């Protein structure tokens, strides 16, 4: 269906840059794959078609160019792109506007720009310690640039629990601990910068 070069009519062209965080420079040799879903249902039986793959160049740029005549006939379908590079991961929330999109005949012979921001691989060992509180739960959330990820810890007991979570390397990760003490809402905020390809350590006591 796609060879990346030969398309003479009814062409869809998708270009973009795979971007490193925090340098905001292009990432070379990222594997970029394009797929098409014929409908927008969440069913595991939906028909997903593999359209093609390419790699980002030395400046992080990639391009897809293919005949969209047959795929454009599906009015409910959408495209999505998967990007992998061994030292990075893709945050689907921060890239949500580019990671799923529709193309129809009005897009023939036009260029669509879809840039993607990747984070450097790192991990954080997070330990939460606290005395028993008269509250049903304690909430922990983390944020390193995308949608915060959170957990709920059962309260009314002594807490000493640990998580190992993926975080963006070489940028600050913020950790929020929310709970109630003597009927008053409390929040503890801490942050750390974990070097790429390493595992950081953080202990929050309350």
N, C-alpha and C positions, 0 to 999 in steps of 0.2 A: 504494500500500500504506500510505503514512504521510503524514498531513498535520499532525501535531504537536498537534492539538487534539481531533478527534472520535474518541473511542473510548468505547463504552458498556459493553462486556463483554469478558472475557478480555484485559484490557489489560496490556501490559508498560510499566512506567514506569521510565526511567533518568534520573537527575539527577546532576549533579556540578559541579565547579568546575575551570576551567583556571587553573593557578597559576603565577605568575612566580617564577623563582629569580634573585636571592636575596631579593627583598622579601617573598615568600610572599603577595602580594596577587593578586587576580583579574585575568585578562587579558581585556579587552573585544574583541569582534569576531573571535574565533578561529573558524575554519571547522571544524565538528565533523560528521563523517560516520560513519554506522553501517552495518555490513555483516554479512552472515550467511553462513557457510560450512556447507554441508550435511553435510560430513564433516571429520574431523581429519587426513586424509592430507596429505602434502606434494606430492602430484601437481599438476602445472600444469593438469591437466584438472578439478580439483575445482570444484564449482559454487558460485561466490560470488555472492550476491545483494546488491544495493544496497538498503538499507532506507530511508534518508532522511538529511537533513542539517538542521543548524540552526546558529546562531551564538551565541557566548557574549554575555551582556548586559554592562552597565557594570561589574558586580561579578565578571565571569568565570563566571557560572553558566549552565548549559545544561540542556535537558530534551528527552527523547524520550518520546512516549506513543503507542502504536499497538496494534492488535489482533494478538496473537501466536498466534491459533488455528492457522493453517496452518504457521507456522514451528516451533511447539512439538512438532509430530508427528515431527520429526527428532531421534532420541535421541542421535545422534553429532555433531550440529551445534554450532557455537559462534558467538558474536558477537564482533566486534572493532570498535574505534573508531579512526579516523584524525583527527588534529588538525593543522591547519596555520595558521600565522600568520607573516607575512613576516619579522618580526624575531626569530623563535624557531625552535627545533627540539625534537622530542620524543625523549627518550632511552627506547628501548623496554625496556631492562633495568630501569631504576628504576620504570617504569610497568607492568611485566610482569603483575602480579596484576590490573590493571584493563583491560589492553589486549586480553585474550582471556578470555571467560567464557561460561558456559552459562545458558540460561533454559529452564524447562519449565513445565508447567501449574501446578506448585506456586508459581510466581512470579506468577500472574495477580493483578492488582489489588493488587500490592505494589510498593514503591518500592526500586529498586536504586541505590546510591550509587557512582559511579565518578569519582573525582577524578584529575586529571592534572597532573603537574609538567612545565613547559617550561623550557628553558634559552635564554638570550639568545645570538644568533649571534655568534661570534667565531672567529678562527683563530690558530694558533700555528705559526710557522716554527721547527722544532727541528733544530739541527745537532749531530751527534755526531762528535767528533774523538778519535782515539787512536792510539798507536803499536801496532805489531804485537805481539800477545800469543800465548802458546802455548796457546790455547784455540780450540775450534771455532766458537764463536759468542758474540755479545754480545746481550743481551735488553734491549729498551727498552719501557717501558709507561707509560701516562698514566692519570690518574684525576681527574675533576672532579665526582664525585658519584654516578656510576653504575658500571657494570661496567668495570674497567680494560681499555684497548685496548693491544695489544702487537705488537711486531715482533721478528723475529730477524735480526741482521746477521751475515753470514759473518765468522768470525774468521781468525786466523793471517795477517793482512795489516794494513797501515796503513789506518785507517778515517777517512774524511771524507765523511759522507753527510748528507742533509737530508730532512726530511719537512715537509709542510704538513698540519696536522690540524685538524678542527673541535673547539672547546672551548666550555665555558660562559662567556659574557661576564660580567665584573664579579664573578667568584668565583675562588678559587684553583684552579689546575690543578697537580697534583703529577706529576713525572716521575721515573721510577725507571730506573736503568741498572745492570744486573747482569752481572757477568763474573767470571772467575777469573784471579788474578794470582799466579804462583809457587805454584800449587796451592791457593790460599786464595780462597774466595768473597768477592767484594767487591760492595758496593752503594753507588751515589751517588744521593742524593735532592735534587732541586731543585724549586722551586715559583715560580709567577708568577701575577699577576692581569691578565688581558687585558681592556681595556674593550670594551664591546659594539660590534659592527660595525667592529672594527679587527682588525689582525693583529699579534700580539706576536712577539718574537724571543727565542730562548734558545739558548745554546751550552753544551754539556757536553763537557769535555775530560777524558781519563783517561790 
